[in-house]
Amino acid sequence: MSEAQRTVTFGSAVGLHARPASTIAKAAADSGHAVTLESSAGKKANAASVLLLLAMGVSAGDELVLTVSGDDAEAKADELAELIGSELDAK
């Protein structure tokens, strides 16, 4: 099993609220990988949990460390990093 990390700047202008948290959690759960996000304040969450993501208190422009574990972790980390860095309220 491999592990990949990416540093991502959170892209949604309004911050991490229910809609983007739900989008991220669904993508993480559907990936079949263990996915965690950690804020610069040290708050860590299982990215497949909407409630844990919301508890992180992420604002627009915050840096997050994305960690993906599993087969083909590098490709999945790239895909999830792109999602997290995008404007999720526009989707």
C-alpha positions as a printed NumPy array, in Angstrom:
array([[  0.   ,   0.   ,   0.   ],
       [  1.362,   3.403,  -0.92 ],
       [  0.845,   6.819,   0.634],
       [  0.863,  10.252,  -1.007],
       [  0.696,  13.753,   0.465],
       [ -0.225,  17.062,  -1.122],
       [ -0.377,  20.574,   0.302],
       [ -3.532,  22.22 ,  -0.997],
       [ -4.938,  25.735,  -0.659],
       [ -8.673,  25.471,   0.042],
       [-10.427,  27.002,  -2.958],
       [-14.036,  27.739,  -1.991],
       [-14.464,  31.462,  -1.37 ],
       [-16.992,  31.005,   1.446],
       [-14.93 ,  28.414,   3.325],
       [-15.695,  24.828,   4.208],
       [-19.427,  24.607,   4.893],
       [-21.965,  21.828,   4.262],
       [-21.989,  21.795,   0.449],
       [-18.231,  21.618,  -0.173],
       [-17.751,  19.311,   2.83 ],
       [-20.324,  16.932,   1.36 ],
       [-18.61 ,  17.004,  -2.05 ],
       [-15.191,  16.291,  -0.531],
       [-16.533,  13.561,   1.788],
       [-18.305,  11.795,  -1.084],
       [-15.184,  11.892,  -3.273],
       [-13.036,  10.584,  -0.409],
       [-15.475,   7.791,   0.444],
       [-15.928,   6.806,  -3.211],
       [-12.154,   6.683,  -3.746],
       [-11.719,   3.466,  -1.787],
       [ -8.661,   4.998,  -0.091],
       [ -7.946,   6.209,   3.434],
       [ -8.022,  10.   ,   3.054],
       [ -7.203,  12.559,   5.752],
       [ -6.978,  16.329,   5.793],
       [ -4.955,  18.326,   8.302],
       [ -5.128,  22.086,   8.793],
       [ -2.171,  24.321,   9.566],
       [ -3.668,  24.588,  13.085],
       [ -3.13 ,  20.836,  13.486],
       [ -6.785,  19.79 ,  13.228],
       [ -7.   ,  16.442,  11.447],
       [-10.057,  14.765,   9.934],
       [-11.088,  11.664,   8.066],
       [-12.04 ,  13.306,   4.754],
       [-14.941,  10.874,   4.269],
       [-16.794,  12.425,   7.246],
       [-18.801,  15.593,   6.621],
       [-19.045,  16.325,  10.353],
       [-15.308,  15.932,  10.96 ],
       [-14.538,  18.166,   7.965],
       [-16.917,  20.865,   9.238],
       [-15.315,  20.703,  12.696],
       [-11.966,  21.705,  11.157],
       [-13.16 ,  25.302,  10.636],
       [-11.436,  25.745,   7.27 ],
       [-11.615,  29.169,   5.615],
       [-10.928,  30.201,   2.031],
       [ -7.207,  30.205,   1.331],
       [ -6.273,  27.949,   4.266],
       [ -3.511,  25.45 ,   3.584],
       [ -4.384,  21.811,   4.125],
       [ -2.252,  18.686,   4.016],
       [ -4.016,  15.907,   2.129],
       [ -2.855,  12.349,   2.826],
       [ -4.071,   9.43 ,   0.719],
       [ -3.234,   5.794,   1.497],
       [ -3.968,   2.879,  -0.789],
       [ -3.217,   1.497,  -4.211],
       [ -2.495,   4.219,  -6.789],
       [ -2.384,   6.84 ,  -3.998],
       [ -0.409,   9.341,  -6.11 ],
       [ -3.079,   9.599,  -8.806],
       [ -5.924,   9.74 ,  -6.275],
       [ -4.092,  12.44 ,  -4.276],
       [ -3.745,  14.554,  -7.433],
       [ -7.452,  14.145,  -8.195],
       [ -8.584,  15.02 ,  -4.666],
       [ -6.138,  17.942,  -4.398],
       [ -7.607,  19.429,  -7.567],
       [-11.123,  19.057,  -6.14 ],
       [-10.219,  20.621,  -2.765],
       [ -8.439,  23.525,  -4.455],
       [-11.393,  24.343,  -6.7  ],
       [-14.421,  26.58 ,  -6.079],
       [-16.808,  23.912,  -4.818],
       [-19.767,  26.266,  -4.443],
       [-19.906,  26.644,  -8.231],
       [-20.539,  22.907,  -8.756]])
